[in-house]
Amino acid sequence: MNTRTSPSNGSDALVDVVVVGGGAAGLSAAVTLGRAHRSVVVVDAGHPRNAPAAHLHGFLSRDGMNPAELLTVGRQEVERYGGRVQPGRVVVAARDDDGTFTVTLDDARTLRSRQLVLATGLTDRLPDVPGVAERWGRDVLHCPYCHGWEVSGRAVGILGRGPVSVHQALLWRQWTQDVTLFLEPATELPESAWEELAARGVRVVDVAVERLEVTDDRLTGVRLADGHVLPVDAVVVGSRMHANAELLAGLGLEVEDVEMQGTVVGSRVPTGPMGSTDVPGLWVAGNTADVSAQVVVAAADGMRTGAAVNATLVAADTKAAVEARRTPFSAQAERELHTRRTAEHPHALETTR
């Protein structure tokens, strides 16, 4: 079994893996690698996507936990297995001529690694409606599997952008009968969409939304351009979910669009099985590769990617060991020969009297 040493705080020390991103995916990858006796450093910028939310849901055995608490526990687990969590933001990532990676932090420190995992998450670009950004993650929502139960049976408004919003309205109808689709004026929908909305009792308002109404720090309504205010308890938006992929500029990868119902809803970093990319040694996990991944899925993806990274390192270590063994008169070969001869003839080196 390999003997693992803790990652050095020095800039020049080569570690097995640097993980960029301290969310569920990045921490899960790091825990998996630490348990495999790999030296690993997680660089955490400290800006998780779900920071505005008070609770996370759909995570078996962790339902209702504060997202910040989950990350605190995750960092402790990384450190328990010898890993290090380094606060900071990576500004440059590059693959060196020898196949290793160098990342530079915003304070000019550098880290070097044999493998690099990007788990930088994504950024939600919200509709430009006053009140939306301020209430995001509280009573301005996106995913019914994350927040639907909490607004069951209450008045929910969908800020519409076309076919995707029809899908959202029909989906949220599962949690409440009181659903209103605020459709942007002049939006064209197929007759089948109108029929589905009517059949499910979804109201449609095609007047422009001016802003959200808030009373005593609680969302109370949607104000329309014609002055009317329709009461709601929660508003659902379709954010544009874009991968945080600025570091790809120095690594030779590009993002690709993500479409839903024929509409571009964001961007992702394309990956192969287990998070691999076209750049040898570069891996991507979590929302950076899958915009729809909830926390539990991102954590699972990080674990899977961490296992794949370790398997790649095992293959590289094995190849190096075989090559060293085949090299005649190497220091390692001489040591092995001496060990064998000493074992076979334990008295050969004794002084003859």
Contacts in CASP RR format, 6 or more apart in sequence:
PFRMAT RR
TARGET T0000
AUTHOR 0000-0000-0000
METHOD contacts of the structure
MODEL  1
MNTRTSPSNGSDALVDVVVVGGGAAGLSAAVTLGRAHRSVVVVDAGHPRN
APAAHLHGFLSRDGMNPAELLTVGRQEVERYGGRVQPGRVVVAARDDDGT
FTVTLDDARTLRSRQLVLATGLTDRLPDVPGVAERWGRDVLHCPYCHGWE
VSGRAVGILGRGPVSVHQALLWRQWTQDVTLFLEPATELPESAWEELAAR
GVRVVDVAVERLEVTDDRLTGVRLADGHVLPVDAVVVGSRMHANAELLAG
LGLEVEDVEMQGTVVGSRVPTGPMGSTDVPGLWVAGNTADVSAQVVVAAA
DGMRTGAAVNATLVAADTKAAVEARRTPFSAQAERELHTRRTAEHPHALE
TTR
1 37 0 8 1.000
2 37 0 8 1.000
2 317 0 8 1.000
3 37 0 8 1.000
4 34 0 8 1.000
4 37 0 8 1.000
4 38 0 8 1.000
4 39 0 8 1.000
4 82 0 8 1.000
5 39 0 8 1.000
6 39 0 8 1.000
6 82 0 8 1.000
6 83 0 8 1.000
6 84 0 8 1.000
7 13 0 8 1.000
7 15 0 8 1.000
7 39 0 8 1.000
7 40 0 8 1.000
7 41 0 8 1.000
7 82 0 8 1.000
7 83 0 8 1.000
7 84 0 8 1.000
8 15 0 8 1.000
9 84 0 8 1.000
11 109 0 8 1.000
11 110 0 8 1.000
11 111 0 8 1.000
11 112 0 8 1.000
12 112 0 8 1.000
13 112 0 8 1.000
14 100 0 8 1.000
14 112 0 8 1.000
14 113 0 8 1.000
14 114 0 8 1.000
15 39 0 8 1.000
15 40 0 8 1.000
15 41 0 8 1.000
15 111 0 8 1.000
15 112 0 8 1.000
15 113 0 8 1.000
15 114 0 8 1.000
16 33 0 8 1.000
16 38 0 8 1.000
16 39 0 8 1.000
16 40 0 8 1.000
16 113 0 8 1.000
16 114 0 8 1.000
16 115 0 8 1.000
16 313 0 8 1.000
17 29 0 8 1.000
17 30 0 8 1.000
17 33 0 8 1.000
17 38 0 8 1.000
17 39 0 8 1.000
17 40 0 8 1.000
17 41 0 8 1.000
17 113 0 8 1.000
17 114 0 8 1.000
17 115 0 8 1.000
17 116 0 8 1.000
17 117 0 8 1.000
17 306 0 8 1.000
17 309 0 8 1.000
17 313 0 8 1.000
18 40 0 8 1.000
18 41 0 8 1.000
18 42 0 8 1.000
18 43 0 8 1.000
18 101 0 8 1.000
18 103 0 8 1.000
18 111 0 8 1.000
18 112 0 8 1.000
18 113 0 8 1.000
18 115 0 8 1.000
18 116 0 8 1.000
18 117 0 8 1.000
19 26 0 8 1.000
19 29 0 8 1.000
19 30 0 8 1.000
19 33 0 8 1.000
19 40 0 8 1.000
19 41 0 8 1.000
19 42 0 8 1.000
19 43 0 8 1.000
19 117 0 8 1.000
19 119 0 8 1.000
20 43 0 8 1.000
20 90 0 8 1.000
20 93 0 8 1.000
20 103 0 8 1.000
20 116 0 8 1.000
20 117 0 8 1.000
20 118 0 8 1.000
20 119 0 8 1.000
20 120 0 8 1.000
20 247 0 8 1.000
21 42 0 8 1.000
21 43 0 8 1.000
21 44 0 8 1.000
21 45 0 8 1.000
21 118 0 8 1.000
21 119 0 8 1.000
21 120 0 8 1.000
21 121 0 8 1.000
22 42 0 8 1.000
22 43 0 8 1.000
22 44 0 8 1.000
22 45 0 8 1.000
22 46 0 8 1.000
22 48 0 8 1.000
22 71 0 8 1.000
22 75 0 8 1.000
22 85 0 8 1.000
22 119 0 8 1.000
23 44 0 8 1.000
23 48 0 8 1.000
23 71 0 8 1.000
23 119 0 8 1.000
23 121 0 8 1.000
23 298 0 8 1.000
24 70 0 8 1.000
24 71 0 8 1.000
24 286 0 8 1.000
24 295 0 8 1.000
24 296 0 8 1.000
24 298 0 8 1.000
24 299 0 8 1.000
24 302 0 8 1.000
25 119 0 8 1.000
25 121 0 8 1.000
25 285 0 8 1.000
25 286 0 8 1.000
25 287 0 8 1.000
25 288 0 8 1.000
25 293 0 8 1.000
25 298 0 8 1.000
25 299 0 8 1.000
25 301 0 8 1.000
25 302 0 8 1.000
25 305 0 8 1.000
26 42 0 8 1.000
26 117 0 8 1.000
26 119 0 8 1.000
26 285 0 8 1.000
26 286 0 8 1.000
26 302 0 8 1.000
27 42 0 8 1.000
27 71 0 8 1.000
27 74 0 8 1.000
27 75 0 8 1.000
27 77 0 8 1.000
27 78 0 8 1.000
27 299 0 8 1.000
28 285 0 8 1.000
28 298 0 8 1.000
28 299 0 8 1.000
28 300 0 8 1.000
28 301 0 8 1.000
28 302 0 8 1.000
28 303 0 8 1.000
28 306 0 8 1.000
29 117 0 8 1.000
29 119 0 8 1.000
29 285 0 8 1.000
29 302 0 8 1.000
29 303 0 8 1.000
29 305 0 8 1.000
29 306 0 8 1.000
29 309 0 8 1.000
30 40 0 8 1.000
30 42 0 8 1.000
30 78 0 8 1.000
30 83 0 8 1.000
30 85 0 8 1.000
31 74 0 8 1.000
31 77 0 8 1.000
31 78 0 8 1.000
31 81 0 8 1.000
31 303 0 8 1.000
32 302 0 8 1.000
32 303 0 8 1.000
32 306 0 8 1.000
32 307 0 8 1.000
32 310 0 8 1.000
33 40 0 8 1.000
33 306 0 8 1.000
33 309 0 8 1.000
33 310 0 8 1.000
34 40 0 8 1.000
34 78 0 8 1.000
34 81 0 8 1.000
34 82 0 8 1.000
34 83 0 8 1.000
35 81 0 8 1.000
36 307 0 8 1.000
36 310 0 8 1.000
38 309 0 8 1.000
38 310 0 8 1.000
38 313 0 8 1.000
39 82 0 8 1.000
39 83 0 8 1.000
40 78 0 8 1.000
40 82 0 8 1.000
40 83 0 8 1.000
40 84 0 8 1.000
41 83 0 8 1.000
41 84 0 8 1.000
41 85 0 8 1.000
41 86 0 8 1.000
41 111 0 8 1.000
41 113 0 8 1.000
42 75 0 8 1.000
42 78 0 8 1.000
42 83 0 8 1.000
42 84 0 8 1.000
42 85 0 8 1.000
42 86 0 8 1.000
43 86 0 8 1.000
43 88 0 8 1.000
43 89 0 8 1.000
43 90 0 8 1.000
43 103 0 8 1.000
43 105 0 8 1.000
43 111 0 8 1.000
44 75 0 8 1.000
44 85 0 8 1.000
44 86 0 8 1.000
44 87 0 8 1.000
44 88 0 8 1.000
45 87 0 8 1.000
45 88 0 8 1.000
45 89 0 8 1.000
45 90 0 8 1.000
46 87 0 8 1.000
46 88 0 8 1.000
48 67 0 8 1.000
48 68 0 8 1.000
48 71 0 8 1.000
49 121 0 8 1.000
49 122 0 8 1.000
49 123 0 8 1.000
49 124 0 8 1.000
49 287 0 8 1.000
50 56 0 8 1.000
50 67 0 8 1.000
50 137 0 8 1.000
50 295 0 8 1.000
51 67 0 8 1.000
51 68 0 8 1.000
52 136 0 8 1.000
52 137 0 8 1.000
52 138 0 8 1.000
53 67 0 8 1.000
53 137 0 8 1.000
53 138 0 8 1.000
53 146 0 8 1.000
54 66 0 8 1.000
54 138 0 8 1.000
55 64 0 8 1.000
55 65 0 8 1.000
55 66 0 8 1.000
55 67 0 8 1.000
56 62 0 8 1.000
56 63 0 8 1.000
56 64 0 8 1.000
56 65 0 8 1.000
56 66 0 8 1.000
56 67 0 8 1.000
56 70 0 8 1.000
56 146 0 8 1.000
56 295 0 8 1.000
57 63 0 8 1.000
57 64 0 8 1.000
57 145 0 8 1.000
57 146 0 8 1.000
57 147 0 8 1.000
57 149 0 8 1.000
58 145 0 8 1.000
58 146 0 8 1.000
58 294 0 8 1.000
58 295 0 8 1.000
58 296 0 8 1.000
59 65 0 8 1.000
59 70 0 8 1.000
59 294 0 8 1.000
59 295 0 8 1.000
59 296 0 8 1.000
59 299 0 8 1.000
60 296 0 8 1.000
62 70 0 8 1.000
62 296 0 8 1.000
67 295 0 8 1.000
70 295 0 8 1.000
75 85 0 8 1.000
78 84 0 8 1.000
78 85 0 8 1.000
79 85 0 8 1.000
86 105 0 8 1.000
86 111 0 8 1.000
88 105 0 8 1.000
88 106 0 8 1.000
88 107 0 8 1.000
89 105 0 8 1.000
89 106 0 8 1.000
90 103 0 8 1.000
90 104 0 8 1.000
90 105 0 8 1.000
90 106 0 8 1.000
90 247 0 8 1.000
91 104 0 8 1.000
91 105 0 8 1.000
91 106 0 8 1.000
92 103 0 8 1.000
92 104 0 8 1.000
92 247 0 8 1.000
92 250 0 8 1.000
93 101 0 8 1.000
93 102 0 8 1.000
93 103 0 8 1.000
93 104 0 8 1.000
93 116 0 8 1.000
93 118 0 8 1.000
93 247 0 8 1.000
93 250 0 8 1.000
93 251 0 8 1.000
94 101 0 8 1.000
94 102 0 8 1.000
94 103 0 8 1.000
94 250 0 8 1.000
94 251 0 8 1.000
95 101 0 8 1.000
95 116 0 8 1.000
95 250 0 8 1.000
95 251 0 8 1.000
95 279 0 8 1.000
95 281 0 8 1.000
95 282 0 8 1.000
96 102 0 8 1.000
96 112 0 8 1.000
99 280 0 8 1.000
99 281 0 8 1.000
100 112 0 8 1.000
100 113 0 8 1.000
100 114 0 8 1.000
101 112 0 8 1.000
101 113 0 8 1.000
101 114 0 8 1.000
101 115 0 8 1.000
101 116 0 8 1.000
101 281 0 8 1.000
101 282 0 8 1.000
102 110 0 8 1.000
102 111 0 8 1.000
102 112 0 8 1.000
103 110 0 8 1.000
103 111 0 8 1.000
103 113 0 8 1.000
103 116 0 8 1.000
103 247 0 8 1.000
104 110 0 8 1.000
105 111 0 8 1.000
114 281 0 8 1.000
114 313 0 8 1.000
114 316 0 8 1.000
115 281 0 8 1.000
115 282 0 8 1.000
115 283 0 8 1.000
115 309 0 8 1.000
115 312 0 8 1.000
115 313 0 8 1.000
116 281 0 8 1.000
116 282 0 8 1.000
116 283 0 8 1.000
117 283 0 8 1.000
117 284 0 8 1.000
117 285 0 8 1.000
117 305 0 8 1.000
117 306 0 8 1.000
117 309 0 8 1.000
118 245 0 8 1.000
118 247 0 8 1.000
118 269 0 8 1.000
118 282 0 8 1.000
118 283 0 8 1.000
118 284 0 8 1.000
118 285 0 8 1.000
118 288 0 8 1.000
119 284 0 8 1.000
119 285 0 8 1.000
119 286 0 8 1.000
119 288 0 8 1.000
119 298 0 8 1.000
119 302 0 8 1.000
120 243 0 8 1.000
120 244 0 8 1.000
120 245 0 8 1.000
120 247 0 8 1.000
120 288 0 8 1.000
121 243 0 8 1.000
121 244 0 8 1.000
121 286 0 8 1.000
121 287 0 8 1.000
121 288 0 8 1.000
122 241 0 8 1.000
122 242 0 8 1.000
122 243 0 8 1.000
122 244 0 8 1.000
122 287 0 8 1.000
122 288 0 8 1.000
122 291 0 8 1.000
123 241 0 8 1.000
123 242 0 8 1.000
123 244 0 8 1.000
124 136 0 8 1.000
124 142 0 8 1.000
124 239 0 8 1.000
124 240 0 8 1.000
124 241 0 8 1.000
125 239 0 8 1.000
125 240 0 8 1.000
125 241 0 8 1.000
125 242 0 8 1.000
126 132 0 8 1.000
126 133 0 8 1.000
126 136 0 8 1.000
126 140 0 8 1.000
126 237 0 8 1.000
126 239 0 8 1.000
127 159 0 8 1.000
127 161 0 8 1.000
127 237 0 8 1.000
127 238 0 8 1.000
127 239 0 8 1.000
129 159 0 8 1.000
129 209 0 8 1.000
129 210 0 8 1.000
129 211 0 8 1.000
129 212 0 8 1.000
130 210 0 8 1.000
130 211 0 8 1.000
130 212 0 8 1.000
131 140 0 8 1.000
131 211 0 8 1.000
131 212 0 8 1.000
131 214 0 8 1.000
132 140 0 8 1.000
132 159 0 8 1.000
132 212 0 8 1.000
132 235 0 8 1.000
132 237 0 8 1.000
134 214 0 8 1.000
135 212 0 8 1.000
135 214 0 8 1.000
135 219 0 8 1.000
135 235 0 8 1.000
137 147 0 8 1.000
138 219 0 8 1.000
139 151 0 8 1.000
139 218 0 8 1.000
139 219 0 8 1.000
139 233 0 8 1.000
139 234 0 8 1.000
139 235 0 8 1.000
140 212 0 8 1.000
140 219 0 8 1.000
140 234 0 8 1.000
140 235 0 8 1.000
140 236 0 8 1.000
140 237 0 8 1.000
141 147 0 8 1.000
141 148 0 8 1.000
141 151 0 8 1.000
141 234 0 8 1.000
141 235 0 8 1.000
141 236 0 8 1.000
141 237 0 8 1.000
142 236 0 8 1.000
142 237 0 8 1.000
142 238 0 8 1.000
142 239 0 8 1.000
143 294 0 8 1.000
144 171 0 8 1.000
144 172 0 8 1.000
144 174 0 8 1.000
144 175 0 8 1.000
144 236 0 8 1.000
145 294 0 8 1.000
146 294 0 8 1.000
147 234 0 8 1.000
148 172 0 8 1.000
148 175 0 8 1.000
149 175 0 8 1.000
151 175 0 8 1.000
151 176 0 8 1.000
151 233 0 8 1.000
151 234 0 8 1.000
152 175 0 8 1.000
152 176 0 8 1.000
153 175 0 8 1.000
153 176 0 8 1.000
153 177 0 8 1.000
153 178 0 8 1.000
154 176 0 8 1.000
154 178 0 8 1.000
154 233 0 8 1.000
154 234 0 8 1.000
155 176 0 8 1.000
155 178 0 8 1.000
155 180 0 8 1.000
155 231 0 8 1.000
155 232 0 8 1.000
155 233 0 8 1.000
155 234 0 8 1.000
156 172 0 8 1.000
156 175 0 8 1.000
156 176 0 8 1.000
156 178 0 8 1.000
156 179 0 8 1.000
156 180 0 8 1.000
156 232 0 8 1.000
156 233 0 8 1.000
156 234 0 8 1.000
156 235 0 8 1.000
156 236 0 8 1.000
157 179 0 8 1.000
157 180 0 8 1.000
157 181 0 8 1.000
157 182 0 8 1.000
157 222 0 8 1.000
157 232 0 8 1.000
157 234 0 8 1.000
157 235 0 8 1.000
157 236 0 8 1.000
158 165 0 8 1.000
158 168 0 8 1.000
158 169 0 8 1.000
158 172 0 8 1.000
158 179 0 8 1.000
158 180 0 8 1.000
158 181 0 8 1.000
158 182 0 8 1.000
158 235 0 8 1.000
158 236 0 8 1.000
159 165 0 8 1.000
159 182 0 8 1.000
159 209 0 8 1.000
159 235 0 8 1.000
159 236 0 8 1.000
159 237 0 8 1.000
159 238 0 8 1.000
160 168 0 8 1.000
160 181 0 8 1.000
160 182 0 8 1.000
160 183 0 8 1.000
160 184 0 8 1.000
160 187 0 8 1.000
160 238 0 8 1.000
161 184 0 8 1.000
161 187 0 8 1.000
161 238 0 8 1.000
161 263 0 8 1.000
162 183 0 8 1.000
162 184 0 8 1.000
162 187 0 8 1.000
162 189 0 8 1.000
162 263 0 8 1.000
163 189 0 8 1.000
163 190 0 8 1.000
163 193 0 8 1.000
163 261 0 8 1.000
163 262 0 8 1.000
163 263 0 8 1.000
164 238 0 8 1.000
164 260 0 8 1.000
164 261 0 8 1.000
164 263 0 8 1.000
164 265 0 8 1.000
165 181 0 8 1.000
165 183 0 8 1.000
165 238 0 8 1.000
166 181 0 8 1.000
166 189 0 8 1.000
166 193 0 8 1.000
166 196 0 8 1.000
166 197 0 8 1.000
166 261 0 8 1.000
167 260 0 8 1.000
167 261 0 8 1.000
168 236 0 8 1.000
168 238 0 8 1.000
169 179 0 8 1.000
169 181 0 8 1.000
169 197 0 8 1.000
169 200 0 8 1.000
169 202 0 8 1.000
170 196 0 8 1.000
170 197 0 8 1.000
170 200 0 8 1.000
170 202 0 8 1.000
172 179 0 8 1.000
172 236 0 8 1.000
173 179 0 8 1.000
173 200 0 8 1.000
173 201 0 8 1.000
173 202 0 8 1.000
177 201 0 8 1.000
179 200 0 8 1.000
179 201 0 8 1.000
179 202 0 8 1.000
179 203 0 8 1.000
180 202 0 8 1.000
180 203 0 8 1.000
180 204 0 8 1.000
180 205 0 8 1.000
180 230 0 8 1.000
180 232 0 8 1.000
181 197 0 8 1.000
181 202 0 8 1.000
181 203 0 8 1.000
181 204 0 8 1.000
181 205 0 8 1.000
182 205 0 8 1.000
182 207 0 8 1.000
182 209 0 8 1.000
182 222 0 8 1.000
182 224 0 8 1.000
183 189 0 8 1.000
183 204 0 8 1.000
183 205 0 8 1.000
183 206 0 8 1.000
184 206 0 8 1.000
184 208 0 8 1.000
185 206 0 8 1.000
185 207 0 8 1.000
185 208 0 8 1.000
187 206 0 8 1.000
194 204 0 8 1.000
197 204 0 8 1.000
205 224 0 8 1.000
205 230 0 8 1.000
207 224 0 8 1.000
207 225 0 8 1.000
207 226 0 8 1.000
207 228 0 8 1.000
208 224 0 8 1.000
208 225 0 8 1.000
209 222 0 8 1.000
209 223 0 8 1.000
209 224 0 8 1.000
209 225 0 8 1.000
210 223 0 8 1.000
210 224 0 8 1.000
210 225 0 8 1.000
210 227 0 8 1.000
211 223 0 8 1.000
212 219 0 8 1.000
212 221 0 8 1.000
212 222 0 8 1.000
212 223 0 8 1.000
212 235 0 8 1.000
213 219 0 8 1.000
213 220 0 8 1.000
213 221 0 8 1.000
213 222 0 8 1.000
213 223 0 8 1.000
213 229 0 8 1.000
214 220 0 8 1.000
219 232 0 8 1.000
219 233 0 8 1.000
219 234 0 8 1.000
219 235 0 8 1.000
220 231 0 8 1.000
220 232 0 8 1.000
221 229 0 8 1.000
221 230 0 8 1.000
221 231 0 8 1.000
221 232 0 8 1.000
222 229 0 8 1.000
222 230 0 8 1.000
222 232 0 8 1.000
222 235 0 8 1.000
223 229 0 8 1.000
224 230 0 8 1.000
238 265 0 8 1.000
240 264 0 8 1.000
240 265 0 8 1.000
240 266 0 8 1.000
241 258 0 8 1.000
241 265 0 8 1.000
241 266 0 8 1.000
241 267 0 8 1.000
241 287 0 8 1.000
241 291 0 8 1.000
242 255 0 8 1.000
242 266 0 8 1.000
242 267 0 8 1.000
243 255 0 8 1.000
243 266 0 8 1.000
243 267 0 8 1.000
243 268 0 8 1.000
243 269 0 8 1.000
243 287 0 8 1.000
243 288 0 8 1.000
243 289 0 8 1.000
243 291 0 8 1.000
244 288 0 8 1.000
245 253 0 8 1.000
245 255 0 8 1.000
245 267 0 8 1.000
245 269 0 8 1.000
245 288 0 8 1.000
248 254 0 8 1.000
248 255 0 8 1.000
248 269 0 8 1.000
251 279 0 8 1.000
251 282 0 8 1.000
252 279 0 8 1.000
253 269 0 8 1.000
253 270 0 8 1.000
253 277 0 8 1.000
253 278 0 8 1.000
253 279 0 8 1.000
253 282 0 8 1.000
255 267 0 8 1.000
255 268 0 8 1.000
255 269 0 8 1.000
255 270 0 8 1.000
256 267 0 8 1.000
256 268 0 8 1.000
256 269 0 8 1.000
256 270 0 8 1.000
257 264 0 8 1.000
257 266 0 8 1.000
257 267 0 8 1.000
258 264 0 8 1.000
258 265 0 8 1.000
258 266 0 8 1.000
258 267 0 8 1.000
258 268 0 8 1.000
258 291 0 8 1.000
259 265 0 8 1.000
265 291 0 8 1.000
266 291 0 8 1.000
267 291 0 8 1.000
268 288 0 8 1.000
268 289 0 8 1.000
268 290 0 8 1.000
268 291 0 8 1.000
269 277 0 8 1.000
269 284 0 8 1.000
269 288 0 8 1.000
269 289 0 8 1.000
270 277 0 8 1.000
270 289 0 8 1.000
271 277 0 8 1.000
271 283 0 8 1.000
271 284 0 8 1.000
271 289 0 8 1.000
273 308 0 8 1.000
274 283 0 8 1.000
274 304 0 8 1.000
274 305 0 8 1.000
274 307 0 8 1.000
274 308 0 8 1.000
275 283 0 8 1.000
275 284 0 8 1.000
275 285 0 8 1.000
275 289 0 8 1.000
275 301 0 8 1.000
275 304 0 8 1.000
275 305 0 8 1.000
275 308 0 8 1.000
276 283 0 8 1.000
276 308 0 8 1.000
277 283 0 8 1.000
277 284 0 8 1.000
281 309 0 8 1.000
281 312 0 8 1.000
283 305 0 8 1.000
283 306 0 8 1.000
283 308 0 8 1.000
283 309 0 8 1.000
284 305 0 8 1.000
285 298 0 8 1.000
285 301 0 8 1.000
285 302 0 8 1.000
285 304 0 8 1.000
285 305 0 8 1.000
285 306 0 8 1.000
286 293 0 8 1.000
286 297 0 8 1.000
286 298 0 8 1.000
286 301 0 8 1.000
286 302 0 8 1.000
287 293 0 8 1.000
287 298 0 8 1.000
289 301 0 8 1.000
290 297 0 8 1.000
290 298 0 8 1.000
290 301 0 8 1.000
293 301 0 8 1.000
324 330 0 8 1.000
324 332 0 8 1.000
324 333 0 8 1.000
325 332 0 8 1.000
325 333 0 8 1.000
325 336 0 8 1.000
327 333 0 8 1.000
341 348 0 8 1.000
342 348 0 8 1.000
342 349 0 8 1.000
END
